[in-house]
Amino acid sequence: MIPTEQSAQDWLSHQGIETHKNGRLTPDLIAEDGSAYEVKRLVGGNNITFQPGQIEKIIQSNAVVLVFEEEGKEPIVIIPPSELQGQRYGSISLYKLRERPPMNGLMNVIVKDFPDEVWRNFKS
């Protein structure tokens, strides 16, 4: 469990909500009553990022997003899943990362398309 998730679990426990880690899946924490929590850390000031498809999973599971500052012990903001459709929530920017092509496919194209003289210069 990463430190931000541990802070969230500790904070929820102090609120009387016992949770367990949801493996490496979204949402991060599941409570005994079935409620779900996704934990995010602010990066670059007021930004949080979501992996491709993650917002959809958060909305489907009706998970609340708990946003922490670096080394924070309690969330600075709690975002309901219904508020994740836009690009902002108050002063926080919501960044949705795009799906990337598999790296091995990209490397095959690059290796195949380099002329021999480029490889000779690169190796020397």
N, CA, C and O of each residue as an XYZ file, in Angstrom:
496
protein
N       0.850     -1.166      0.000
C       0.000      0.000      0.000
C       0.902      1.237      0.000
O       1.845      1.333      0.785
N       0.598      2.169     -0.883
C       1.400      3.390     -0.948
C       1.028      4.312      0.223
O      -0.054      4.177      0.794
N       1.919      5.249      0.583
C       1.666      6.101      1.746
C       0.343      6.882      1.699
O      -0.313      7.032      2.730
N      -0.050      7.372      0.544
C      -1.303      8.123      0.453
C      -2.498      7.222      0.753
O      -3.442      7.642      1.423
N      -2.460      5.989      0.258
C      -3.537      5.047      0.562
C      -3.571      4.712      2.049
O      -4.643      4.561      2.635
N      -2.391      4.597      2.657
C      -2.331      4.329      4.094
C      -2.921      5.502      4.880
O      -3.652      5.300      5.850
N      -2.601      6.723      4.459
C      -3.179      7.906      5.112
C      -4.697      7.897      4.986
O      -5.407      8.217      5.940
N      -5.192      7.530      3.813
C      -6.640      7.473      3.605
C      -7.273      6.405      4.487
O      -8.314      6.636      5.103
N      -6.648      5.243      4.545
C      -7.188      4.167      5.369
C      -7.186      4.566      6.852
O      -8.145      4.286      7.572
N      -6.121      5.213      7.300
C      -6.054      5.678      8.690
C      -7.132      6.724      8.961
O      -7.810      6.667      9.986
N      -7.290      7.674      8.048
C      -8.291      8.727      8.215
C      -9.698      8.134      8.257
O     -10.512      8.508      9.101
N      -9.976      7.208      7.340
C     -11.299      6.570      7.325
C     -11.533      5.796      8.625
O     -12.642      5.800      9.157
N     -10.505      5.140      9.129
C     -10.626      4.393     10.384
C     -10.991      5.338     11.532
O     -11.813      5.001     12.385
N     -10.372      6.523     11.547
C     -10.706      7.526     12.576
C     -12.140      8.024     12.427
O     -12.728      8.527     13.385
N     -12.703      7.885     11.222
C     -14.098      8.272     10.992
C     -15.049      7.120     11.313
O     -16.266      7.245     11.176
N     -14.466      5.985     11.746
C     -15.278      4.813     12.080
C     -15.582      3.923     10.882
O     -16.495      3.099     10.932
N     -14.810      4.092      9.793
C     -15.022      3.303      8.571
C     -13.820      2.388      8.370
O     -12.719      2.858      8.085
N     -14.029      1.094      8.519
C     -12.947      0.124      8.325
C     -12.918     -0.311      6.861
O     -13.947     -0.665      6.287
N     -11.732     -0.279      6.272
C     -11.581     -0.613      4.853
C     -10.481     -1.640      4.662
O      -9.675     -1.893      5.558
N     -10.466     -2.229      3.467
C      -9.350     -3.079      3.062
C      -8.929     -2.675      1.654
O      -9.722     -2.138      0.880
N      -7.667     -2.945      1.341
C      -7.114     -2.630      0.020
C      -7.762     -3.520     -1.011
O      -7.970     -4.709     -0.773
N      -8.081     -2.952     -2.150
C      -8.751     -3.658     -3.237
C      -7.724     -4.183     -4.242
O      -7.916     -4.035     -5.449
N      -6.664     -4.778     -3.773
C      -5.623     -5.260     -4.686
C      -5.040     -4.100     -5.460
O      -4.772     -3.040     -4.894
N      -4.844     -4.292     -6.738
C      -4.338     -3.215     -7.600
C      -5.454     -2.664     -8.466
O      -5.209     -2.135     -9.550
N      -6.664     -2.790     -7.988
C      -7.825     -2.398     -8.775
C      -8.354     -1.042     -8.350
O      -8.008     -0.524     -7.289
N      -9.207     -0.475     -9.205
C      -9.952      0.734     -8.883
C     -11.332      0.302     -8.467
O     -11.949     -0.511     -9.156
N     -11.840      0.812     -7.371
C     -11.306      1.790     -6.425
C     -10.280      1.176     -5.476
O     -10.202     -0.044     -5.329
N      -9.491      2.048     -4.833
C      -8.382      1.597     -3.987
C      -8.829      0.886     -2.717
O      -8.252     -0.135     -2.343
N      -9.853      1.416     -2.051
C     -10.275      0.892     -0.750
C     -11.756      0.549     -0.761
O     -12.573      1.269     -1.336
N     -12.087     -0.565     -0.115
C     -13.476     -0.999      0.009
C     -13.793     -1.105      1.504
O     -13.043     -1.713      2.269
N     -14.914     -0.505      1.902
C     -15.333     -0.552      3.307
C     -16.162     -1.801      3.554
O     -16.646     -2.442      2.621
N     -16.316     -2.135      4.840
C     -17.087     -3.314      5.227
C     -18.538     -3.219      4.766
O     -19.177     -4.239      4.507
N     -19.062     -1.991      4.663
C     -20.452     -1.816      4.220
C     -20.590     -1.792      2.696
O     -21.687     -1.607      2.170
N     -19.459     -1.983      1.985
C     -19.481     -2.009      0.526
C     -19.185     -0.677     -0.134
O     -19.026     -0.620     -1.353
N     -19.106      0.400      0.641
C     -18.768      1.692      0.042
C     -17.315      1.666     -0.435
O     -16.489      0.921      0.092
N     -17.022      2.489     -1.436
C     -15.715      2.432     -2.082
C     -15.059      3.813     -2.097
O     -15.729      4.845     -2.118
N     -13.720      3.793     -2.085
C     -12.931      5.027     -2.041
C     -11.746      4.918     -2.993
O     -11.009      3.932     -2.975
N     -11.575      5.933     -3.815
C     -10.394      6.056     -4.660
C      -9.520      7.134     -4.032
O     -10.019      8.194     -3.655
N      -8.231      6.874     -3.917
C      -7.319      7.792     -3.250
C      -6.416      8.441     -4.290
O      -5.805      7.757     -5.111
N      -6.340      9.765     -4.247
C      -5.492     10.510     -5.181
C      -4.625     11.489     -4.407
O      -5.017     12.004     -3.360
N      -3.444     11.732     -4.944
C      -2.512     12.706     -4.381
C      -2.370     13.852     -5.359
O      -2.250     13.643     -6.566
N      -2.386     15.067     -4.831
C      -2.174     16.232     -5.686
C      -0.766     16.196     -6.258
O       0.193     15.872     -5.559
N      -0.654     16.530     -7.529
C       0.654     16.641     -8.169
C       0.728     17.990     -8.870
O      -0.265     18.477     -9.411
N       1.895     18.577     -8.856
C       2.095     19.841     -9.564
C       1.167     20.953     -9.121
O       0.703     21.738     -9.948
N       0.893     21.030     -7.856
C       0.024     22.104     -7.351
C      -1.384     21.634     -7.100
O      -1.690     21.140     -6.014
N      -2.250     21.778     -8.086
C      -3.663     21.431     -7.918
C      -4.146     20.479     -9.001
O      -5.207     20.696     -9.587
N      -3.385     19.434     -9.273
C      -3.734     18.487    -10.328
C      -3.830     17.071     -9.775
O      -3.057     16.678     -8.901
N      -4.788     16.314    -10.297
C      -4.824     14.875    -10.052
C      -4.999     14.189    -11.395
O      -5.620     14.733    -12.308
N      -4.443     12.981    -11.506
C      -4.508     12.256    -12.775
C      -5.269     10.947    -12.602
O      -5.292     10.343    -11.530
N      -5.887     10.541    -13.698
C      -6.631      9.287    -13.742
C      -6.125      8.476    -14.918
O      -5.893      9.021    -15.997
N      -5.952      7.184    -14.720
C      -5.549      6.276    -15.790
C      -6.705      6.098    -16.770
O      -7.854      6.372    -16.423
N      -6.413      5.640    -17.998
C      -7.496      5.396    -18.959
C      -8.529      4.429    -18.373
O      -8.174      3.369    -17.858
N      -9.776      4.793    -18.454
C     -10.870      3.949    -17.981
C     -11.120      4.026    -16.482
O     -12.099      3.464    -15.991
N     -10.254      4.711    -15.754
C     -10.376      4.728    -14.299
C     -11.610      5.508    -13.834
O     -12.288      5.078    -12.901
N     -11.903      6.616    -14.448
C     -13.071      7.403    -14.040
C     -14.349      6.591    -14.220
O     -15.239      6.635    -13.370
N     -14.441      5.860    -15.307
C     -15.624      5.029    -15.539
C     -15.787      3.992    -14.424
O     -16.900      3.747    -13.957
N     -14.673      3.383    -13.998
C     -14.726      2.395    -12.907
C     -15.128      3.049    -11.586
O     -15.876      2.468    -10.800
N     -14.633      4.248    -11.352
C     -14.988      4.972    -10.125
C     -16.482      5.269    -10.110
O     -17.146      5.082     -9.090
N     -17.007      5.728    -11.235
C     -18.436      6.059    -11.322
C     -19.281      4.796    -11.186
O     -20.287      4.801    -10.477
N     -18.882      3.706    -11.863
C     -19.638      2.449    -11.777
C     -19.703      1.919    -10.353
O     -20.731      1.383     -9.939
N     -18.621      2.063     -9.599
C     -18.594      1.542     -8.229
C     -19.095      2.572     -7.218
O     -19.142      2.303     -6.017
N     -19.469      3.760     -7.718
C     -19.957      4.846     -6.862
C     -18.925      5.214     -5.789
O     -19.277      5.524     -4.651
N     -17.658      5.175     -6.172
C     -16.561      5.459     -5.240
C     -16.378      6.960     -5.044
O     -16.498      7.743     -5.986
N     -16.094      7.336     -3.840
C     -15.768      8.713     -3.494
C     -14.259      8.878     -3.674
O     -13.490      7.989     -3.310
N     -13.832     10.019     -4.234
C     -12.410     10.277     -4.431
C     -11.905     11.137     -3.267
O     -12.395     12.241     -3.029
N     -10.924     10.605     -2.557
C     -10.292     11.328     -1.448
C      -8.974     11.893     -1.965
O      -8.104     11.138     -2.402
N      -8.820     13.209     -1.918
C      -7.629     13.871     -2.458
C      -6.760     14.349     -1.299
O      -7.220     15.061     -0.407
N      -5.481     13.935     -1.336
C      -4.520     14.270     -0.289
C      -3.372     15.089     -0.867
O      -3.020     14.945     -2.038
N      -2.794     15.947     -0.034
C      -1.532     16.586     -0.371
C      -0.419     15.605     -0.035
O      -0.641     14.628      0.681
N       0.772     15.864     -0.549
C       1.932     15.033     -0.240
C       2.095     14.928      1.273
O       2.153     15.947      1.962
N       2.168     13.722      1.786
C       2.327     13.434      3.210
C       1.173     13.950      4.067
O       1.313     14.078      5.284
N       0.025     14.248      3.437
C      -1.141     14.704      4.189
C      -1.758     13.562      4.993
O      -1.695     12.401      4.586
N      -2.344     13.892      6.115
C      -2.955     12.890      6.990
C      -4.477     12.866      6.879
O      -5.127     11.968      7.413
N      -5.048     13.858      6.182
C      -6.487     13.874      5.949
C      -6.737     14.488      4.577
O      -5.929     15.283      4.096
N      -7.842     14.129      3.950
C      -8.096     14.652      2.602
C      -8.337     16.160      2.625
O      -8.967     16.689      3.541
N      -7.829     16.834      1.609
C      -8.080     18.268      1.502
C      -9.379     18.529      0.750
O      -9.964     19.608      0.849
N      -9.819     17.526     -0.005
C     -11.098     17.623     -0.705
C     -11.635     16.209     -0.923
O     -10.871     15.259     -1.094
N     -12.939     16.091     -0.915
C     -13.616     14.821     -1.175
C     -14.521     15.050     -2.377
O     -15.415     15.896     -2.341
N     -14.282     14.289     -3.444
C     -15.019     14.486     -4.700
C     -16.025     13.356     -4.884
O     -15.643     12.187     -4.930
N     -17.307     13.696     -4.989
C     -18.298     12.656     -5.284
C     -18.122     12.161     -6.717
O     -17.706     12.933     -7.582
N     -18.428     10.896     -6.987
C     -18.216     10.352     -8.333
C     -18.994     11.109     -9.411
O     -18.557     11.165    -10.561
N     -20.116     11.680     -9.061
C     -20.927     12.418    -10.045
C     -20.237     13.677    -10.550
O     -20.664     14.247    -11.554
N     -19.182     14.122     -9.880
C     -18.480     15.356    -10.255
C     -17.227     15.115    -11.098
O     -16.453     16.045    -11.323
N     -17.015     13.890    -11.564
C     -15.784     13.562    -12.279
C     -15.876     13.723    -13.793
O     -14.902     13.443    -14.492
N     -16.993     14.156    -14.308
C     -17.164     14.243    -15.754
C     -16.458     15.449    -16.374
O     -16.104     15.414    -17.553
N     -16.249     16.505    -15.602
C     -15.626     17.714    -16.137
C     -14.115     17.661    -16.071
O     -13.525     16.618    -15.787
N     -13.495     18.802    -16.337
C     -12.042     18.910    -16.295
C     -11.559     19.546    -15.002
O     -10.357     19.598    -14.743
N     -12.497     20.034    -14.184
C     -12.137     20.672    -12.923
C     -13.136     20.299    -11.843
O     -14.295     19.988    -12.116
N     -12.655     20.338    -10.615
C     -13.536     20.266     -9.450
C     -13.028     21.354     -8.517
O     -11.998     21.188     -7.865
N     -13.741     22.453     -8.455
C     -13.253     23.619     -7.712
C     -11.956     24.098     -8.323
O     -11.899     24.384     -9.519
N     -10.907     24.189     -7.513
C      -9.610     24.656     -8.017
C      -8.716     23.507     -8.491
O      -7.566     23.738     -8.865
N      -9.225     22.287     -8.481
C      -8.420     21.117     -8.854
C      -8.679     20.711    -10.297
O      -9.826     20.552    -10.712
N      -7.593     20.545    -11.060
C      -7.691     20.083    -12.445
C      -7.697     18.562    -12.460
O      -6.892     17.916    -11.791
N      -8.617     18.004    -13.234
C      -8.738     16.551    -13.372
C      -8.157     16.156    -14.726
O      -8.729     16.488    -15.764
N      -7.034     15.456    -14.723
C      -6.388     15.035    -15.966
C      -6.656     13.567    -16.216
O      -6.421     12.719    -15.355
N      -7.152     13.281    -17.408
C      -7.425     11.907    -17.816
C      -6.348     11.501    -18.814
O      -6.282     12.037    -19.920
N      -5.505     10.550    -18.416
C      -4.444     10.089    -19.302
C      -5.031      9.286    -20.449
O      -6.054      8.620    -20.295
N      -4.383      9.354    -21.590
C      -4.846      8.608    -22.763
C      -4.162      7.258    -22.826
O      -3.068      7.061    -22.297
N      -4.836      6.340    -23.486
C      -4.274      4.995    -23.698
C      -3.048      5.130    -24.598
O      -3.078      5.848    -25.598
N      -1.974      4.435    -24.237
C      -0.763      4.451    -25.047
C      -0.636      3.143    -25.811
O      -1.044      2.093    -25.315
N      -0.071      3.196    -27.019
C       0.146      1.935    -27.740
C       1.193      1.102    -27.014
O       2.038      1.653    -26.309
N       1.150     -0.221    -27.175
C       2.153     -1.060    -26.513
C       3.554     -0.674    -26.965
O       3.795     -0.454    -28.152
N       4.468     -0.595    -26.018
C       5.821     -0.144    -26.329
C       6.549     -1.110    -27.250
O       7.313     -0.674    -28.111
N       6.335     -2.405    -27.092
C       7.073     -3.345    -27.946
C       6.679     -3.183    -29.412
O       7.527     -3.359    -30.287
N       5.439     -2.859    -29.705
C       5.025     -2.611    -31.083
C       5.707     -1.380    -31.649
O       6.128     -1.374    -32.806
N       5.817     -0.340    -30.837
C       6.475      0.890    -31.243
C       7.958      0.635    -31.491
O       8.514      1.116    -32.479
N       8.598     -0.118    -30.602
C      10.016     -0.415    -30.770
C      10.259     -1.210    -32.043
O      11.257     -0.978    -32.725
N       9.379     -2.139    -32.381
C       9.552     -2.922    -33.609
C       9.528     -2.021    -34.831
O      10.299     -2.225    -35.769
N       8.653     -1.031    -34.827
C       8.581     -0.100    -35.960
C       9.854      0.721    -36.032
O      10.418      0.890    -37.113
N      10.311      1.230    -34.908
C      11.516      2.066    -34.904
C      12.725      1.263    -35.367
O      13.479      1.723    -36.225
N      12.918      0.078    -34.813
C      14.076     -0.742    -35.182
C      14.021     -1.108    -36.658
O      15.039     -1.056    -37.347
N      12.867     -1.470    -37.138
C      12.714     -1.891    -38.524
C      12.989     -0.743    -39.494
O      13.525     -0.964    -40.580
N      12.623      0.484    -39.107
C      12.720      1.609    -40.025
C      14.045      2.361    -40.002
O      14.259      3.225    -40.853
N      14.953      2.064    -39.053
C      16.237      2.748    -39.009
C      17.175      2.177    -40.067
O      17.347      0.960    -40.145
N      17.779      3.030    -40.875
C      18.783      2.546    -41.836
C      20.024      2.050    -41.084
O      20.289      2.467    -39.957
N      20.777      1.153    -41.729
C      21.977      0.578    -41.117
C      22.976      1.645    -40.690
O      23.596      1.512    -39.635
N      23.148      2.705    -41.488
C      24.142      3.721    -41.143
C      23.769      4.461    -39.850
O      24.655      4.900    -39.117
N      22.477      4.602    -39.566
C      22.053      5.233    -38.320
C      22.451      4.350    -37.154
O      22.935      4.851    -36.138
N      22.256      3.040    -37.281
C      22.634      2.126    -36.203
C      24.146      2.137    -35.995
O      24.614      2.081    -34.858
N      24.910      2.208    -37.080
C      26.370      2.253    -36.936
C      26.781      3.504    -36.165
O      27.621      3.424    -35.269
N      26.205      4.658    -36.498
C      26.526      5.900    -35.791
C      26.060      5.842    -34.333
O      26.741      6.343    -33.438
N      24.928      5.244    -34.109
C      24.376      5.143    -32.763
C      25.252      4.268    -31.878
O      25.478      4.587    -30.711
N      25.751      3.151    -32.439
C      26.567      2.226    -31.659
C      27.959      2.759    -31.376
O      28.581      2.348    -30.396
N      28.468      3.664    -32.207
C      29.860      4.145    -32.017
C      29.966      5.301    -31.065
O      31.064      5.797    -30.817
